[in-house]
C-alpha cells in the first residue's frame, strides 16, 4: 500500500515542496446487516458478528462449539424471515438510513470546512466494511482520521469492537494518520433535544401516553459488573431527557410526570441475566397496572433496524396488546432527521475545528 507521501508526490520532492493542506476524514459507523435477507447471507453475517470476542465473552472453545454446532445451524433461517419483514427496495433499513445520514452530514461538513474534509460510512459487520472504507481514505492521502460510532452510549460490544476493527486495519498501514475516536455522546445537548423533539411531536399527534418507555438495547449483567459503563450511560440519557421533557411549560401542556418515563432493556439472548428491567416483561405488566396507552422509543439506536422495526414495532406490540393494552405507538429512531444531523455535526465540530 502507498503511504500518504508516496501517494501524493515522489519522496525526493517531500522536503523541498511547499506544505500541502492536511486532509481529514470522518468515518461514521454502525453495526451492520446481512447483504440479503436470505439464510446464507444471514449465516455469514451472524458468523462474523457472533465470533467477535467483544460480543460474546465466554471461553472461546465452548462458545465456538455452540456457535457452529447449534446457532449457525438453527438461527439463520429464522432471522432471515425476520429480515424479510423489514427489508426495503433499497436494501437493509440500517444501511440505507446510515447512507442518508452520511450524505446530510457531508453537506454540513463541506459548508463549514470545505473539500479537505471527507465523510463516509461503514458497518462493523458486513458491508460496506470498515477496512475497505479506511483503505479508500488511505488512497486519498488522509492525515487526520475522526471515527464516530453511531452508538450514543458507549458499550464494549459496539463501541470498543468498532475501535478494534479500526485499529486492526491501521496496523497494516505504513503511514498512520492522527486518530480521534469519539467513544460516546449520550450527554450531547443536541442529541437529547432531538429525542425530546420526536416525543413532543408524537404527543401532539397521538396524545400523551400513560407511560413513555425508553427501551435500550440489552447487555449481560456481568458486563456491567466487570466495568462496562453502558448501563450508567443509558440512565444518564434518561435523566437528561427527563430534564428536557419535565420543564414547566411542557409539563403544563403535555402533563408528563417523572414516574411516567421509564427505562427498560430489550433484545436479551441466552439464559444469562441481562440488564433489567426487561422491555418485554415490563410491557406485559403495564396494562394490569392501568397503563393501557404507551409510546416506546429506543434512544440507543441512531437508525431504525431489525431490533426496532421488528422487535419494538411488532413483537413487543403483540406482547402489550395481548396483555390488555389499548394503544401502542413506536416512535422511530432519529434516523436522518435534520436535528439529529445537527447533533452529530455538533459532536464532530470540536474535533474538526482542531484539525484545521
N, C-alpha and C positions, 0 to 999 in steps of 0.2 A: 504494500500500500504506500501511496505517496505521503510524505509529510506535508505539513502546511506550507513549508518553504519551497519544497520541490514542486508542489502543485502550482505555485504562483510564479516562480522565477528560478533561474539557474542559481546554484549555490554561490557561484563566483560573483553574482550580482547583489547578493543579500546585503553585504556590508556597505557597498558603495551607493546603493539606490536610496531614494527617499523612503521614509516610513509610510507604509500603506495604512489606511484606516482599519481598525480592528473590526472583525466581523463577529457578531453574536448570533447564536441560535437558541430558540426557545423550543423545548420539546414538552408537549403535554401528553400524558399517558393515561390509559385506563386499563381495566382488567383484561378485556377481550371477549371474543365469541368464536364459535366454530365458523369455518368458511362456508358451510352449508348446513341446513337443518336435517342432515342425514345421519344415520347410525355411524357410518365410517368416519365422517368429519367430526362428529361429537366425540368419538372414541379418541381420535388424535388430540383433540383439544383437552379432554379430560386427562389423558395420559401426561401431557405437558404440565397442566395445572396441578394435578394431584401428586405429581412426582417432586414438586418443589418442597424441600425440607422446611421452608418458612411457612408453608400452608399446613402441613401435617407433621407435627413434632413428636413422633413416636419412633422407637427403634426401626431403622431402615429395613432390615431384613424382614421383620414382622409386617411392616406396612406394605412393602413391595409384594409380599406374598398375598396379602389381602387385595391390594390394588389389581394385580394381574390375574389373580385366581378367582376373584368374585366381582369387584366393582366394574372393571372394564369389560367383563362378560355380560353383566346384567344391566348396568345403568345407562349405557349409551343409547339403547333403543328407546328407553323411557324418556330420557332427556331430549332426544330428537323430536319426539312427539310434542313435548312442551315448547321447544324452539319453533316448531311449525306453527304454533298458535300465535306467536308474536312476530314472526318473520314478515318483512315488508318487501315491496317491489325493489327497493334499493339495498336489500340485504338485512343484516342484523341491526336492530334499532340502536344498540350501544355504539356500533361503529359508525353508522350514518349520522347519528347525533353528534358524536365526537368530531367527525369531519366538519360539520356545520359550525361547531364551537371554534374549531381551528380557523375557519375562514373568517368568521366575525372578529376573532381575536387578532388575526393577521392584519385586518383592515385598521383596527385601532392602533396596533403597534407601528404600522407603517406611517400613519398620520403623525405619531409622536416622535418616532426615531428614524424614519426613512428606510431605505432599502438595505442598509447594512445589518438589519436585524431580521433574521429568518424565523419562521414559525412553522412547525409541523407537528404531527401527532403519531403515536404508536400505541400498540397494545402489549401488555406484559406477556400474554399468552396468545398465540395465534398471529394473525396478520392485520395490518402491517406491523412487522416485528420491530422491537427496539433496536436490535443490531442493524437491520437494514436501513432504518431511518437515520441512525447515527452515522452510518457509512456515507449516506447522501450528504450529510453535513460536512463530513471529513473531506469529501471531494470538492466542496465549496470553500475550503480553507477557513473553517471556523476557528476563532481564537478563544471565544468565551461560550460556554455551554450552560444554559439555565434549564433545569428539569423541574417541571411542576406536575407531580402525580395528582390526578383529579380526585383525590380522596381527602375531603376536608379534615377528617380526624385521622391522625397517624395510627397505623397498625402494622405490626410486623409482617403479617401475611400479604399485605397490599403494598404499603409504602416502602418498607425495608426490602421486600422482594424486588420492587422496581429498582431500588438502588443497586441490588445485586446484579441485575441484568445490565444496567448502565455500566457499572464498574467492570463487569466481565468483558464487555466489548472494548472499553477503553484500555484495558490491559494489553490489547493486541496492537495498539497504536504506537508508532514511533514518537509522534508529537501529540501530547495530551493537552487539550485546551484547559483553560481555567474553568473550574466546575462549581456551580452553585446549585445545590439540591434543596428545594423547598419542601420540607417534610410535613407541613400541615398548615391549615388556615382556618381552623374552626372558630377562631375568635375574630376573624376579619369582619369589620362593621358592614361592608357591602354585601358579603355573603349572608350575614344574619338578616340584613334588611331585605334582601331578595327573597329569603324564606318567608319573612313576615308578609311581604307583598303578596306572595302566592296565597297565603292563608286568608288575608283580608279580602282579596279578590274572590276567593271561593265563598267566603261567608256572605259577601254581597249578593252572590248569585244563588246560593243554596241555603242560606240561613245559618245560624250558629249551631254547631253540633253539641250534643251533651258532653262528648269527650273529643278532644283533639289528641290523636295518638301519633307520637313521633317514633316510628319504627326504624331502629338502626340495625344494620347487619350484625349478626351474632358472632361470637368468638368463644372458644372454650374457656371456662372459668380459670383453668390452670394458667393460661397465657397471662391473664390479669395478675394472678398471684406471683408469676415469675417476673413481673415488672413491666408488661406491655401497658402503655398509657391510654390505650384506645377507649376503655370504659370511661375514664375520667374526662377525656376529650368530648365524648358524647354527652356526658352530663353537663359539661361546660356549654356546649351548643344549646342544650335545652334551657339552661339558666339564662343565657344571653337572649334567646328567642323569647322567653317569657318576659324579659325586661322590655323587649320591643312591643309585645302584644298587650302587656298589662299597664301601659301608660294610661293615665286617667281618661284621655279623650277616646281611646279605643275601647276601654272598659265601659265607658258610658254609652258608646254607640253599639258595641257588639256583645257586651256583657261577659267577657271572659273572666274566669276566676282561676287562681293559681292551681287548684286541685282538678281543674278540668283539662289541664295539659299534662299528659303523662308520657314517659319514655318506656319503650319496650325493645326487645331484641328478637330478630327473625332469623330464618334460614339455618337453624341448627341441624347438625348432621352427626349421626352415630349415637352412641349411648352415653357418652360422657356428659357431665354437667356443663352447660354453657351459661353465658351471661343472662341474668334474669332481671325483670320478668319476661317470659316468652310472649311474643306477639300473639301467636295462635291461641294460647291458653287464656290470655287476657281478653281477647275478642270473644271467646266462648263464655266468659263470665259476665261481661259488661251488661248484656240485656237483662239478666236476672237482678242486677243492681239498679235498674231503672234507666240505663243508658241505651236508648233504642236508636239513637241517631249519632253516628260517629263520622269524623273525617280523619283520614290517615295519610301520612306522607313519610318519606324516608330522607332525612337530612344527610345521610351518609352517602347517598348516590347522587353524583353530579349529572348523570344521564340515565334515562329510563332503559331498562334491560329486562332480562328474564325474571330477576328477583322482584322487580316492581310490577311489570306488566302482566306477569302470570301469577306470581305468588301473592302480591298485595292486591292487585286488581281483581283477580278471580278466585284463587284458592282461599284466601282469608275472608273474602266477601262471603263465600259459601258458609264458612265456619260461623261468622257473625249472624247471618240471616237464619241459618238453621237453628241457632241458639235463641231465636226470638227477636232479633234485631229488625228494625223497620227501614232505616235509611243508612246506607254505607257509601261513602264517597272517597275515592282515591284522588289525592291531589298530586299531579305529575311532578317529576323531578324538575330541577331548574333548567336543565337542557340548554338550549341556545337563546333563552330569554335575554333581552338586552341588559337587564340589571344584573344578571349572572355574569355576562361577559364583562361588564364594568367591574364587577367584584374581582374576577380573575386578573384583569388588567391592573387593578389596584394592588393585588398580591405581587404581581411581577414588577411593578413600576420601580420600587426602591432598588431592586437588583439591576434592572435595565439601565436606570439612571447612572448607577455606579460603573457600568461598563463603557459608558460613552466618553 
